[in-house]
Amino acid sequence: MTTTDLLNGAPNALQDAAKNHLWMYFTRHGNFANHDVPMIVRGEGCYVYTDKGKKIIDGLAGLFTVQIGHGRTELGDAAKKQSDKLAFFPLWSYAHPMAAALAERLAHLAPGDLNKVFFTSGGGEAVETAWKLIKNYYKLIGKPTKHKIISRALSYHGTSQGALSITGIPFAKIPFEPLVPGGHKVPNTNFYRAPQHVNHDEKEFGIWAADQIEQAILLEGPDSVAAVFLEPVQNSGGCFPPPPGYLDRVREICTRHDVLFVADETITAFGRIGETFAINRFGVQPDIIICAKGLTSGYAPMGAMIASDRLFEPFSTGTSMFAHGSTFGGHPVAAAVAMKNLDIMQDEKINEHVREKEGIFRQTLEKLYNIPIVGNIRGEGFFYGIELVKDQKTRESFTPQESERILRGFISNELFESGIYCRTDDRGDPVVQLAPALIADEKQFGEIEVILRNVLSKANSMI
Ligand SMILES: Cc1ncc(COP(=O)(O)O)c(C=O)c1O
């Protein structure tokens, strides 16, 4: 069937195609035995539209991705222009202008000496790349036993076997074990769930959490630990900002033990918290930044690992090389889209907009605290998690069965039916995650609040 046949075919042709042939990610396909697959056919600004013409507020910017909003034809124009000129050429010992220009631009935007840009097709591939680079680097500088990675409970870093080993979500890992050896986990920075001895002071909690990293390095042996991977604001688990002083202390610990600090900014880069790189808000210098998603606002697939000069140095002379790459990394069309996206973000002052409006976003969401099921609202910029509880006072969470019934069985669908696309997640405690396009303002914040209020109030009565 051609695209035209399919699009102009019987009313259910696309549903049938999706149900019979499309293998969706992290999806319980059984859910669609008696239901249509939600089919998104168009986007405009902060909204998307279904095949049935329903307007939905995109409360997750696709997947923390569509920074400048849907329907920006300039990005398609940039893609076409590049495709007409040079649709494809690989970066295997050859360069093309867009990859070179974008690499230079990212190096300028990245903090300190993060000057070497290795392109990938997405975030997980950049995480995988970083781990390989780190292992290779330590071999080349005479520390061949350094290979292990410390990362945090509940964190998500991608689905390939290395990235999954760094990921801290048991259900996503267990079916695929054994994974790449060497991934070790430490507590994350969910202050709402801090252990009792440090749950009264955020700074103290931050010091404790950072010290868990040092403990892990010492227990594993500094000669074996190569790097710490963390997101400046952790997504999975429901948006954990770093407590004051936490990232500085992690930096100190890493430096003390010659362990590299990798900031996985797959979500947080490109304006999500009002900075091109979130790590700049916290004033900490990493050795590597991982980025993807917002780099192109999702108009083309692209990611990058941005590494320091120090990490590149052993590969810079003689016959040495980093024996790694892919066909599509640094794709000319994706690079052209990224360049245009960064132009737009700069011209339209997207970071400034997020900084100006983030307080209002927070205040609007915080109105939801008068619904008893709302336990904790946390985040930065346009990036928030709302943790749901059975009891606001005791912070008692749902049992797995209650989570299944209330979160998956009701809230998730009801939110979409009520006109918002966002994510409900119970990889840790149950949360609703929000990350609208970075052009959102009071209008969308208000709409989000109204829908959430309605749905969460109903969910509250189901407890
Ligand atoms: C922090 C983080 N790292 C890595 C990834 C994986 O990125 P991708 O899906 O582009 O491979 C994600 C995806 O959401 C992420 O949030």
The ligand as an SDF file (V2000), in Angstrom:
LIG
                    3D

 16 16  0  0  0  0  0  0  0  0999 V2000
   18.6590   11.3600   30.5680 C   0  0  0  0  0  0  0  0  0  0  0  0
   18.4450   10.5330   29.3500 C   0  0  0  0  0  0  0  0  0  0  0  0
   19.4900    9.9100   28.7940 N   0  0  0  0  0  0  0  0  0  0  0  0
   19.3680    9.1610   27.6920 C   0  0  0  0  0  0  0  0  0  0  0  0
   18.1400    9.0100   27.0870 C   0  0  0  0  0  0  0  0  0  0  0  0
   17.9990    8.1710   25.8550 C   0  0  0  0  0  0  0  0  0  0  0  0
   17.8160    8.9880   24.7450 O   0  0  0  0  0  0  0  0  0  0  0  0
   17.2640    8.3780   23.3760 P   0  0  0  0  0  0  0  0  0  0  0  0
   15.8760    7.9470   23.6190 O   0  0  0  0  0  0  0  0  0  0  0  0
   17.3760    9.5390   22.4250 O   0  0  0  0  0  0  0  0  0  0  0  0
   18.1920    7.2720   23.0190 O   0  0  0  0  0  0  0  0  0  0  0  0
   17.0190    9.6530   27.6200 C   0  0  0  0  0  0  0  0  0  0  0  0
   15.6970    9.5260   26.9830 C   0  0  0  0  0  0  0  0  0  0  0  0
   14.6980   10.0380   27.4230 O   0  0  0  0  0  0  0  0  0  0  0  0
   17.1700   10.4230   28.7860 C   0  0  0  0  0  0  0  0  0  0  0  0
   16.1240   11.0340   29.3650 O   0  0  0  0  0  0  0  0  0  0  0  0
  1  2  1  0
  2  3  1  0
  2 15  2  0
  3  4  2  0
  4  5  1  0
  5  6  1  0
  5 12  2  0
  6  7  1  0
  7  8  1  0
  8  9  2  0
  8 10  1  0
  8 11  1  0
 12 13  1  0
 12 15  1  0
 13 14  2  0
 15 16  1  0
M  END
$$$$
